[in-house]
Each structure stands twice: as structure tokens, then as C-alpha cells.
Amino acid sequence: MRQISLVTVFVTTLLAVSLVWAQDGQIRRERRPAATGEASPANAPAPKYDFFSIMDGQPKGLELHHDTQAGTGKPVDVYVFPIELQVMNSDGNFEPEGLIIDHFYTAKPVQPQRAPNPHNARDCRLWNSLILEEMPHDPKGSTWSYIEFTVAQGARTIQTNEDGLVYWSDDIECWGARDRFAPF
């Protein structure tokens, strides 16, 4: 009888310790850019594309919204690209982080003739599909598939009536990437 009590106490202790150290399971969400703020002037110069905000993570879907530009009512298509933050080349921390960032950007560039890549929005859609197709095929693979979402420093924005402030697709990019460590 005493053995059962010790085993019960041991198992209960392990469960309690694991609950303390486990991630809280709460998924947090953020939005980029912020929903409110000043849109870039219509004639704003393009960023220099020297510095980027880089985010790596697992894509969580992609939606196309049919919005209208604030103040003009002109139609503008906007992608919403939620990505769950994950740390590349992790040192052993559990992945994913539990933070989903919803990225909002236009489906078409503001300056297609001057954009370094006028097809950035299309490229993000393609990379999203490729990463989502690959992940289920190799869930225990040697590396983890990521999407890398970059935003140029000084990225231009447009204000929409439905989704608020969004980036122009000229100033964002997407890439596929792989971690050098196996997923946890």
C-alpha cells in the first residue's frame, strides 16, 4: 500500500512541475502595421531597402480582403497573412512561441514600374502554399520549414476603411527558409 502512495505522490509531483514549466498555451495575436496611424503620402518615396524587419515563422493561412481606400473609396485588395513566430536556429527553446502576427499588405504595388519586385504579394502567396504543402509531408524531418516575412525600413502604408493601415506590397517580401535544428 505504501508503494502505491509513493508512486501516486511521485506522479502527482511530476505533473505539477510540468504544469509550472509548460507554456501557458495562450495564443497571443499582434498586428503589423498597427491598425491606426498616418498613411504615407501618395507621393512618398520608396524606401532604400537597406534594412529590413525580418520575422520567421509558420504560416497560418492567407486571406484576401476586398477593401476600399479611406477618403477616396477606391477599391484595394488586401492580404492578411498570419504567421506564428518561431525562432530560427533555436538553442533548445520550445517552438512555436505562441505569438501570431497578422501582416496586412496590398495585393498590388503602389509603384509597379519602380518596385524592386512588383510581384511581392504573389510571391508571399506562393511561398505560403509551398511551406504549408511541405510541412505535413515531413513532420519529423531534420529541419523545420519557415516563411520569412520582411518589411523594409520606412515601408509605405495606405489607410483602408475595412482593415485600417496596411503596407504597400512594394515594401514587403516573403521567402521560404529552413532551420538548421530539428523541430521540438
Backbone torsions as a table, in degrees:
resi	resn	phi	psi	omega
1	MET	NA	-37.4	-179.7
2	ARG	-65.1	-35.2	179.2
3	GLN	-63.2	-41.3	179.6
4	ILE	-62.9	-41.4	179.3
5	SER	-63.8	-42.8	179.0
6	LEU	-66.0	-40.6	177.8
7	VAL	-64.0	-43.8	179.4
8	THR	-61.4	-44.1	179.4
9	VAL	-64.2	-42.6	-179.5
10	PHE	-62.9	-47.5	-179.9
11	VAL	-64.2	-43.0	179.4
12	THR	-62.5	-40.7	178.3
13	THR	-64.3	-44.7	177.7
14	LEU	-60.5	-41.9	178.8
15	LEU	-62.6	-45.4	-179.9
16	ALA	-62.7	-43.5	179.4
17	VAL	-64.1	-42.4	-179.2
18	SER	-65.1	-34.7	177.7
19	LEU	-67.7	-35.4	179.0
20	VAL	-67.2	-41.9	-176.1
21	TRP	-86.9	-14.6	-177.4
22	ALA	-69.9	154.1	173.9
23	GLN	-63.8	148.6	-175.8
24	ASP	-70.8	-10.7	176.3
25	GLY	77.0	-2.2	179.3
26	GLN	-78.3	122.6	175.4
27	ILE	-87.5	123.7	177.1
28	ARG	-101.8	151.2	179.1
29	ARG	-127.0	141.2	172.2
30	GLU	-129.7	169.8	-177.7
31	ARG	-132.1	138.0	174.4
32	ARG	-133.7	131.2	-9.6
33	PRO	-70.9	173.5	176.4
34	ALA	-56.7	148.3	-175.7
35	ALA	-64.5	-33.2	-179.1
36	THR	-115.0	152.1	-180.0
37	GLY	152.6	-179.2	-179.7
38	GLU	-84.5	126.6	173.9
39	ALA	-73.8	155.4	177.0
40	SER	-67.5	146.4	174.2
41	PRO	-61.0	152.2	-177.1
42	ALA	-57.5	-30.5	-178.2
43	ASN	-103.5	22.6	-179.1
44	ALA	-61.4	136.3	178.6
45	PRO	-69.3	153.1	177.5
46	ALA	-68.6	149.1	175.2
47	PRO	-63.1	164.6	179.6
48	LYS	-79.0	-11.7	179.0
49	TYR	61.7	29.4	177.2
50	ASP	-85.0	-38.3	-175.5
51	PHE	-125.3	143.2	-177.2
52	PHE	-132.9	149.3	165.1
53	SER	-87.7	122.4	-175.9
54	ILE	-114.4	129.7	178.0
55	MET	-127.6	129.4	176.8
56	ASP	-109.4	142.4	177.6
57	GLY	179.0	-174.6	-179.7
58	GLN	-97.9	123.9	178.9
59	PRO	-64.9	142.7	-178.6
60	LYS	-117.7	20.1	179.9
61	GLY	121.5	173.0	-179.1
62	LEU	-149.6	128.6	179.9
63	GLU	-121.6	144.0	173.9
64	LEU	-107.9	123.3	178.0
65	HIS	-109.2	141.0	175.6
66	HIS	-98.9	99.6	-175.7
67	ASP	-105.7	-177.3	172.2
68	THR	-131.8	146.5	179.7
69	GLN	-73.3	132.7	178.9
70	ALA	-62.9	137.8	177.3
71	GLY	87.0	-26.0	-178.2
72	THR	-117.1	-27.9	-176.7
73	GLY	76.3	4.8	179.1
74	LYS	-66.4	140.1	177.6
75	PRO	-68.3	141.6	176.4
76	VAL	-146.6	126.7	177.3
77	ASP	-86.0	136.0	-176.0
78	VAL	-128.1	131.3	172.5
79	TYR	-92.1	141.6	170.4
80	VAL	-115.5	118.3	-173.7
81	PHE	-121.8	94.1	177.1
82	PRO	-79.0	132.6	-179.8
83	ILE	-132.9	128.4	177.0
84	GLU	-84.5	120.8	-176.9
85	LEU	-58.9	132.2	173.0
86	GLN	-138.5	148.1	-176.7
87	VAL	-92.3	123.2	176.6
88	MET	-72.3	146.6	176.4
89	ASN	51.6	50.8	-175.1
90	SER	-61.8	152.6	177.6
91	ASP	-95.9	13.8	177.9
92	GLY	118.8	-2.4	176.2
93	ASN	-66.8	149.8	179.8
94	PHE	-67.0	142.7	178.7
95	GLU	-117.0	152.3	-10.6
96	PRO	-76.3	177.5	-173.5
97	GLU	-81.5	-19.7	-178.3
98	GLY	88.3	17.0	178.2
99	LEU	-121.8	119.8	176.8
100	ILE	-105.4	125.9	178.5
101	ILE	-108.4	121.6	177.7
102	ASP	-89.4	115.6	179.7
103	HIS	-98.0	130.5	179.6
104	PHE	-113.7	126.1	178.8
105	TYR	-153.2	156.8	-176.9
106	THR	-73.4	155.3	177.9
107	ALA	-79.2	-20.3	-179.2
108	LYS	-128.6	147.8	179.8
109	PRO	-73.4	158.0	176.8
110	VAL	-78.0	-33.3	-179.9
111	GLN	-129.7	76.1	-174.5
112	PRO	-60.4	-31.5	-178.6
113	GLN	-74.2	-23.7	-177.0
114	ARG	-106.1	-10.9	-176.6
115	ALA	-67.1	136.5	175.7
116	PRO	-56.3	-36.5	174.5
117	ASN	-143.6	100.9	-178.6
118	PRO	-70.8	-3.2	-177.4
119	HIS	-107.6	24.9	-177.7
120	ASN	-57.3	-43.8	-178.4
121	ALA	-63.4	-42.8	176.9
122	ARG	-62.5	-41.7	179.7
123	ASP	-61.6	-40.5	177.8
124	CYS	-62.7	-40.4	178.4
125	ARG	-63.0	-43.0	-179.8
126	LEU	-66.9	-45.6	179.1
127	TRP	-62.6	-38.7	176.7
128	ASN	-56.9	-47.4	179.9
129	SER	-62.7	-45.2	-178.2
130	LEU	-62.6	-44.6	-179.1
131	ILE	-66.4	-44.9	-179.5
132	LEU	-65.1	-33.8	176.9
133	GLU	-69.6	-37.0	-175.3
134	GLU	-75.0	-37.8	-172.5
135	MET	-58.7	-46.9	-179.2
136	PRO	-68.0	-24.1	-178.3
137	HIS	-73.3	-24.4	-176.1
138	ASP	-139.1	60.4	-175.2
139	PRO	-65.3	-21.7	179.2
140	LYS	-113.5	27.5	-177.5
141	GLY	-66.1	173.5	-176.7
142	SER	-77.5	-16.1	177.6
143	THR	-135.5	167.2	-178.6
144	TRP	-109.0	132.9	179.3
145	SER	-83.7	136.3	-178.7
146	TYR	-128.5	161.6	163.4
147	ILE	-109.4	139.8	176.8
148	GLU	-112.2	117.5	-178.3
149	PHE	-108.6	121.7	-178.3
150	THR	-119.1	146.2	177.4
151	VAL	-127.8	126.7	-179.7
152	ALA	-67.2	141.5	175.5
153	GLN	-62.8	129.1	-176.6
154	GLY	83.6	20.5	-179.2
155	ALA	-54.6	139.6	179.7
156	ARG	-81.9	152.5	-177.6
157	THR	-132.3	162.4	175.7
158	ILE	-133.6	143.6	178.8
159	GLN	-95.4	126.6	176.6
160	THR	-111.9	156.5	179.7
161	ASN	-71.8	-33.3	-174.0
162	GLU	-92.8	-46.5	-174.6
163	ASP	-104.5	-0.8	180.0
164	GLY	79.2	-147.2	-176.6
165	LEU	-74.5	133.6	178.2
166	VAL	-136.9	154.0	175.8
167	TYR	-76.3	149.5	166.5
168	TRP	-76.6	139.7	-175.5
169	SER	-68.1	-14.0	174.5
170	ASP	-58.3	-30.6	-167.2
171	ASP	-105.9	13.2	175.5
172	ILE	-125.1	161.7	175.0
173	GLU	-148.2	156.8	174.1
174	CYS	-130.9	146.6	177.8
175	TRP	-144.4	153.8	169.0
176	GLY	-88.1	149.7	-179.9
177	ALA	-148.1	163.5	176.6
178	ARG	-130.8	144.3	175.2
179	ASP	-84.1	151.3	178.0
180	ARG	-86.5	-7.3	178.4
181	PHE	-110.5	153.2	177.6
182	ALA	-69.3	151.1	177.5
183	PRO	-66.9	153.4	179.8
184	PHE	-92.7	NA	NA
